Every structure is written in structure tokens, then in C-alpha cells.
């Protein structure tokens, strides 16, 4: 797996190429010659962390975050027991 290293300036000028390189392996982004960030594909990240998709992420529907869900309270579920 190749590791790519880019300066912050190179990264800002070539984001698309950095994303393509991240599909092959991690991309180190440096600030003043020192590694500061790492860009990687989501697949690589999930393999690295062993994480699985969360149910909320799988069920997410774009544009639906503003929909209000009103659930009425049901008051007739519990009834008193007749102990006579």
C-alpha cells in the first residue's frame, strides 16, 4: 500500500488528486514539514478501526432531518386491577 505525502499547499491545490491517492493508501498532509493530518478512504478507516456502520447511518434519509415526528401519548393502556 503506497503512502503519499503532500504539503498543505499541495493538498489545497490538488484535493481531487489527494482523494484518488487516498483510495490506494493513506495520504499524509504536512504543515511546516511535520505530518499534521491523514486522509484515507472510508473503507480503509473502517478496516483500521474495525468499525461497522451504525443503524442510524444506514437509515439516514437526506432532507428528512426537519420532519417532526409526533407520537401521541396513550393513556388507556394500563387499567386498575379489581382485587375484590
C-alpha positions as a printed Julia matrix, in Angstrom:
84×3 Matrix{Float64}:
   0.0    0.0    0.0
   1.62   3.26  -1.09
   1.8    6.21   1.31
   1.56   9.67  -0.24
   2.86  12.8    1.45
   1.63  16.28   0.47
   2.27  19.7    1.9
  -0.78  21.7    2.96
  -0.3   23.9   -0.1
  -0.11  20.9   -2.45
  -3.21  19.43  -0.82
  -5.17  22.68  -1.23
  -4.2   22.88  -4.89
  -4.9   19.23  -5.7
  -7.71  17.94  -3.49
  -9.08  15.68  -6.22
  -5.7   14.0   -6.72
  -5.32  13.59  -2.97
  -8.69  11.84  -2.8
  -7.64   9.5   -5.62
  -4.36   8.75  -3.83
  -6.3    8.01  -0.61
  -8.04   5.15  -2.43
  -4.62   3.48  -2.77
  -3.33   4.22   0.73
  -3.07   6.92   3.4
  -2.16  10.48   2.42
  -0.08  12.39   4.96
  -0.6   16.16   4.87
   2.2   18.19   6.38
   2.3   21.62   7.98
   5.77  23.2    8.03
   7.38  19.86   7.25
   5.67  17.92  10.03
   2.81  15.43   9.5
  -0.39  17.1   10.69
  -3.28  15.18   9.09
  -4.02  11.88   7.39
  -6.51  11.41   4.56
  -7.78   7.89   3.94
 -10.7    6.16   2.3
 -13.72   5.27   4.44
 -13.15   1.6    3.66
  -9.56   1.79   4.95
 -10.7    3.7    8.05
 -13.37   1.1    8.84
 -10.86  -1.73   8.41
  -8.36   0.13  10.57
 -10.81   0.79  13.41
 -12.84  -2.38  13.0
 -15.98  -0.26  13.0
 -19.23  -1.25  11.44
 -21.84   1.11  10.04
 -24.32   2.29  12.65
 -28.04   1.67  12.15
 -28.7    5.43  12.27
 -26.25   5.97   9.39
 -27.84   3.18   7.36
 -31.34   4.59   7.89
 -30.38   8.23   7.33
 -32.53   9.89   4.69
 -31.15  13.23   3.43
 -33.63  16.07   3.78
 -35.67  14.33   6.47
 -33.92  15.9    9.49
 -36.52  18.71   9.63
 -39.54  16.39   9.72
 -41.21  16.42  13.11
 -42.49  13.16  14.48
 -45.42  13.49  16.83
 -46.16  10.39  18.86
 -49.4   10.68  20.83
 -49.41   9.55  24.45
 -51.64   6.57  25.03
 -53.34   6.85  28.38
 -55.68   3.86  28.17
 -53.06   1.11  28.2
 -52.97   0.48  31.95
 -56.13  -0.34  33.85
 -56.62  -0.84  37.55
 -56.86  -4.38  38.74
 -60.04  -5.44  40.53
 -58.76  -7.23  43.64
 -62.15  -7.8   45.33
